[in-house]
Amino acid sequence: MADLLWLSDDQWTVIKPFMPVHQPGPKRKDDRKIVSGILHLLN
């Protein structure tokens, strides 16, 4: 059931280039999981 929140590989391939890299601050979490959760809440 946890797989329902994941973006497909094709969707993530399109979104990934827009994710920030080398940002100051704490280590980033799993961006794919975070974006999937946001989309789930907005849906």
C-alpha positions in Angstrom: 0.0 0.0 0.0 2.9 2.4 0.6 3.7 2.1 -3.2 0.6 4.1 -3.9 2.3 7.4 -2.9 5.3 6.9 -5.2 5.6 8.7 -8.5 6.2 6.4 -11.4 9.7 6.2 -12.8 8.6 8.1 -16.0 7.0 10.9 -13.9 10.1 11.2 -11.6 12.4 11.4 -14.7 10.5 14.5 -15.8 10.5 16.2 -12.3 14.0 15.3 -11.0 15.9 17.9 -13.1 13.9 20.7 -11.3 14.9 19.6 -7.8 17.5 21.8 -6.1 21.0 20.4 -5.6 23.9 21.4 -3.4 21.8 23.5 -1.1 23.1 24.7 2.3 21.5 23.4 5.4 20.5 20.0 6.6 20.8 16.9 4.4 17.9 16.5 2.0 15.4 13.7 2.5 14.1 11.5 -0.3 12.7 14.2 -2.7 10.6 11.6 -4.6 8.9 10.5 -1.5 8.3 14.1 -0.3 6.8 15.2 -3.7 4.6 12.1 -3.8 3.3 13.0 -0.3 2.6 16.6 -1.3 0.7 15.4 -4.4 -1.2 12.9 -2.4 -2.4 15.6 0.1 -3.4 18.0 -2.8 -5.4 15.3 -4.5 
